[in-house]
Amino acid sequence: MRILIVTDAWYPQVNGVVRTLDTVASEAAKLGHVVGFVTPDRFRTVPMPTYPEIRLAIAPRRRLGRLIESFRPDGIHIATEGPLGWAARKWCLKRGLPFTTAYHTRFPEYVKARFGVPLSLTFRLVRHFHAPSRGLMVATRSLHQELHGRGFTNLRPWSRGVDLDRFTPGPKDLLPHLPRPIFTYVGRLAVEKNIDAFLSLDLPGSKLVVGDGPEMARLKAAYPQAHFAGARHGEDLVAHFRAGDVFVFPSLTDTFGLVMLEALACGLPVAAFPVHGPLDVLAPHVGVMDQDLGAACRQALTLDPDACRRYALGFTWAATAAQFAHNTAPFRQDWPARKDGRTLEPVLIPHLP
């Protein structure tokens, strides 16, 4: 099957959405599918307000249509609710072609945290966006239940995986100058990640923050005792995971939380709030969830790192890709031949470095 993914989230962004789409495309190719992408780098863009590193396509409709027709897909997946997502939605509806979507980001909670917009208004808009979808893919059971309760339909499960060859236990000697235990956060430094809830805790040892984002300067000024390592990639990122003793996940709004699986695969127990994401991903022997995040952090120190690794082995990207392909709504379409006889080759981007 030829599957075209339309997404507003793509490189050079470093986040769970990009990692998921990139890895699923590679794994789907191993299953015999051909996966292509339509991404913002093919259009004129402007920076997203409050997130200048995220580029938004300007007036993408005409070029988007040409790209879709040139690829000649058997199925179309609209991954995000940005300008490309809305344009692809309109293009498919106009032609009566089925498509699937995904609920990657808690957009209503994000908009409320950033701009104070009531959840009811934003949920109405997001529900309208996904209503025509033949399959709205969601990562967890609790998110499925929540969205169903809010009137979303055609919900389909789509779990997540972890690169078990890359994220592995190993030496903890990367940061010998930091007193132990080391409590680690890895992710974007943004207001919706609720990082203050972690950095304001009274904990023994050290706090390690790995990542970058719009909140970096404020957090560094507010919490000078924390160690900020900045954005890390590849083996350097894995080494920073391994250096910790407990992974702290303070977010209240993530739909899944891939970094928790990456931490577990490296042998780090997780401390989190009992909210969507952690409630679906964690088990009592590998993570502690408590409204008192400090208590969760201290208790997580007692968990077995080997058990964390064994638990992570149950999450594979191959299964995630198979689930994605199964969810895709295929269609048969007699695509008109291009005058120049060319087709748009699938764009398979390599994994993040």
C-alpha positions in Angstrom: 0.0 0.0 0.0 1.2 3.5 -0.8 0.5 5.7 2.2 1.0 9.4 2.2 1.4 11.2 5.5 0.7 14.9 5.7 2.2 16.6 8.8 2.9 20.1 10.0 5.4 18.6 12.5 8.7 17.6 11.0 12.5 18.2 11.1 14.3 20.1 12.4 11.7 19.7 15.3 12.7 17.2 17.9 9.6 15.8 19.6 7.5 12.7 20.0 5.3 13.3 16.9 8.3 13.6 14.6 10.0 10.5 16.1 6.8 8.5 15.9 6.1 9.4 12.2 9.7 8.9 11.1 10.1 5.5 12.8 6.7 4.2 11.8 7.4 5.1 8.2 10.7 3.1 8.3 9.1 0.1 10.0 6.1 0.2 7.6 8.6 0.0 4.7 9.9 -3.2 6.1 6.4 -4.6 6.0 6.2 -3.8 2.2 4.4 -0.5 2.3 5.6 2.7 0.5 5.4 5.7 2.7 5.8 9.3 1.6 5.5 12.6 3.4 4.2 16.1 2.7 6.0 18.4 5.2 6.4 22.2 5.7 9.8 22.3 4.1 8.1 22.0 0.7 6.3 25.3 1.2 6.9 28.9 2.1 6.6 29.1 5.9 6.3 31.5 8.8 7.4 30.9 12.4 4.7 29.7 14.8 3.8 32.3 17.5 5.5 31.4 20.8 7.3 28.5 19.0 9.6 30.2 16.4 11.4 26.9 15.7 8.2 25.5 14.4 7.5 26.6 10.8 3.9 26.8 9.5 3.1 26.5 5.8 1.6 29.5 4.0 -1.3 29.0 1.6 -0.4 25.3 0.9 -3.6 24.2 -0.8 -2.6 24.3 -4.5 0.9 22.8 -4.1 -0.4 20.3 -1.6 -2.9 19.0 -4.1 -0.2 18.5 -6.8 2.0 16.7 -4.3 -0.8 14.3 -3.3 -1.8 13.6 -6.9 1.9 13.0 -7.9 2.5 10.5 -5.2 -0.7 8.5 -6.2 -1.4 7.2 -2.7 -3.7 4.3 -1.8 -4.3 5.9 1.6 -3.8 9.3 3.2 -3.0 10.0 6.8 -3.3 13.6 8.2 -1.1 13.7 11.3 -1.6 17.2 12.6 -4.2 20.0 12.9 -2.0 22.7 11.4 -2.2 24.5 8.0 -1.1 21.4 6.1 -3.6 19.2 8.0 -6.5 21.5 7.3 -5.6 21.9 3.6 -5.3 18.1 3.2 -8.6 17.6 5.0 -10.3 20.0 2.6 -8.7 18.4 -0.4 -9.8 14.9 0.5 -13.4 16.0 1.4 -13.8 17.8 -1.9 -12.9 14.6 -3.8 -14.7 12.2 -1.5 -11.5 10.4 -0.5 -11.3 8.7 2.9 -8.4 9.7 5.2 -7.3 8.9 8.8 -6.0 11.3 11.5 -4.3 11.1 14.8 -4.5 12.8 18.2 -0.8 13.4 18.9 -1.0 16.5 21.0 -3.4 17.8 23.6 -3.9 21.0 21.5 -6.8 22.4 23.7 -4.8 22.1 26.9 -1.8 23.6 25.1 -3.8 26.6 23.8 -5.3 27.1 27.3 -1.9 27.1 28.9 -0.4 29.5 26.4 -3.3 31.9 25.7 -6.1 31.1 28.2 -8.6 30.0 25.6 -11.4 27.9 27.3 -11.1 24.1 26.6 -14.7 23.9 25.4 -14.0 26.2 22.5 -10.8 24.5 21.3 -12.2 21.0 21.7 -15.1 22.1 19.5 -12.7 23.1 16.8 -10.6 19.9 17.1 -13.6 17.7 17.2 -14.8 19.4 13.9 -11.4 18.7 12.3 -11.4 15.0 13.1 -15.1 14.3 12.6 -14.8 13.2 8.9 -11.8 10.9 9.6 -12.3 7.2 8.9 -10.1 6.5 11.9 -8.9 8.9 14.6 -5.8 7.1 16.0 -5.1 7.4 19.7 -2.2 6.2 21.7 -3.8 5.0 24.9 -7.0 3.5 26.3 -7.6 6.4 28.7 -7.3 8.9 25.9 -9.7 6.8 23.9 -12.2 7.0 26.7 -11.8 10.7 27.3 -12.2 11.6 23.6 -15.2 9.3 23.3 -16.7 11.1 26.2 -16.2 14.4 24.5 -18.0 13.3 21.3 -15.1 12.1 19.1 -15.9 9.2 16.9 -14.2 6.5 14.8 -11.5 6.1 17.4 -8.8 3.5 16.7 -5.9 2.3 18.9 -2.3 3.2 17.9 0.3 2.4 20.5 4.0 3.5 20.6 7.3 1.8 20.7 10.9 2.3 21.7 14.2 1.6 19.8 15.4 -1.2 22.1 18.8 -1.4 20.3 19.6 2.2 20.8 18.2 2.8 24.3 19.9 0.3 26.5 21.3 0.3 30.1 25.0 1.2 30.4 27.6 3.1 32.4 26.5 5.9 34.7 29.8 7.7 34.7 29.0 10.6 32.3 28.5 13.2 35.0 30.7 12.3 37.9 30.6 15.8 39.3 26.9 15.7 40.0 25.9 14.3 43.5 23.7 11.3 43.5 20.9 10.4 43.2 20.4 12.1 39.9 16.8 12.9 39.0 16.5 13.4 35.2 14.1 15.2 32.9 14.4 14.9 29.1 12.2 16.8 26.7 11.1 20.2 25.5 11.4 23.1 27.9 8.0 24.5 27.4 5.2 25.7 29.7 2.9 22.8 29.0 5.5 20.4 30.2 5.1 21.6 33.8 8.8 21.5 34.5 8.5 23.8 37.5 6.7 21.0 39.3 9.9 19.0 39.1 12.6 21.7 39.6 10.8 23.2 42.6 11.0 19.9 44.5 13.1 19.4 47.6 15.1 16.3 46.6 18.4 14.8 47.6 21.3 14.7 45.0 21.0 16.5 41.7 18.4 17.5 39.1 19.4 17.0 35.4 17.5 18.7 32.6 18.1 17.6 29.0 16.5 19.5 26.2 15.8 23.0 24.9 12.9 25.2 24.2 11.2 28.6 24.9 11.4 28.2 28.7 15.1 27.5 28.9 16.3 31.0 29.9 13.5 31.4 32.6 14.1 28.0 34.1 17.9 28.5 34.3 17.4 31.8 36.0 14.7 30.4 38.4 16.6 27.2 39.3 20.3 27.8 39.2 21.0 24.7 41.3 19.8 22.4 38.5 22.1 21.2 35.8 20.9 22.1 32.3 22.6 20.0 29.6 20.8 21.5 26.6 19.6 19.4 23.6 21.4 16.1 23.1 21.2 13.6 20.3 22.3 10.1 19.4 24.6 8.2 21.8 25.1 11.4 23.7 21.3 11.5 24.5 21.4 7.8 25.5 24.4 8.5 27.8 22.4 11.3 29.6 19.5 9.0 30.1 21.8 6.3 31.6 23.5 8.9 33.9 20.3 9.3 35.9 18.8 7.3 38.7 15.2 8.3 38.3 13.4 9.8 35.3 10.9 12.5 36.3 7.9 13.1 34.0 6.0 16.1 35.3 3.7 16.7 32.3 0.0 16.8 32.9 -1.0 17.0 29.2 1.0 14.5 27.1 -1.0 12.0 25.2 1.6 9.3 25.7 5.2 10.3 26.6 7.7 8.4 24.5 10.5 9.6 26.7 9.2 7.4 29.5 9.7 4.3 27.4 13.2 5.5 26.4 14.1 6.0 30.1 12.7 2.6 31.0 14.7 0.9 28.2 17.8 2.5 29.7 16.9 1.1 33.1 15.5 4.2 34.8 12.4 4.0 36.9 9.9 6.8 36.3 8.2 9.2 38.7 5.1 11.0 37.4 1.7 12.4 38.3 -1.2 9.9 38.0 -2.6 11.4 34.7 -3.2 10.3 31.1 0.1 9.0 29.6 1.8 7.7 32.8 -1.4 5.8 33.8 -1.4 4.0 30.5 2.4 3.5 30.1 3.7 2.7 33.5 3.2 -0.4 35.8 3.8 -0.4 39.6 7.1 -2.2 39.4 8.7 0.3 37.0 7.1 3.6 37.9 5.6 5.5 40.8 2.6 7.9 40.2 1.6 10.2 43.0 0.0 13.6 43.3 3.0 14.4 45.5 5.7 14.2 42.8 8.5 14.5 45.3 7.2 11.4 47.1 7.0 9.6 43.8 10.6 10.6 43.0 11.9 9.2 46.3 10.0 6.0 46.1 11.1 5.4 42.5 14.7 5.2 43.8 13.7 1.8 45.4 12.6 0.2 42.1 14.7 -2.4 40.2 16.4 -1.0 37.0 16.5 -4.5 35.5 12.7 -4.7 35.8 12.4 -1.4 33.9 14.4 -2.8 31.0 12.4 -6.0 30.9 9.2 -4.0 30.9 10.3 -1.8 28.0 11.0 -4.9 25.8 7.2 -5.2 25.4 7.0 -2.0 23.3 8.2 -2.4 19.7 8.0 -0.1 16.8 7.3 -3.0 14.4 4.0 -3.6 16.2 3.2 0.1 16.1 3.8 0.3 12.4 1.6 -2.8 11.7 -1.1 -1.2 13.7 -0.8 2.1 11.8 -1.0 0.3 8.4 -4.0 -1.7 9.6 -5.8 1.5 10.7 -5.2 3.3 7.4 -8.3 3.7 5.2 -7.3 2.5 1.7 -9.1 3.6 -1.4 -8.9 2.8 -5.1 -8.4 5.8 -7.3 -7.6 6.2 -11.0 -5.1 8.9 -10.7 -4.6 11.0 -13.8 -1.2 10.6 -15.4 1.2 13.5 -15.1 2.0 15.3 -18.3 5.7 14.9 -17.7 5.3 11.2 -16.7 7.0 11.7 -13.4 5.8 10.7 -9.9 6.7 12.1 -6.5 9.1 9.6 -4.9 8.4 8.7 -1.3 10.4 10.8 1.1 11.8 8.5 3.8 13.8 10.6 6.2 16.5 8.8 8.3 16.0 8.6 12.0 17.0 11.5 14.3 20.8 11.5 14.8 
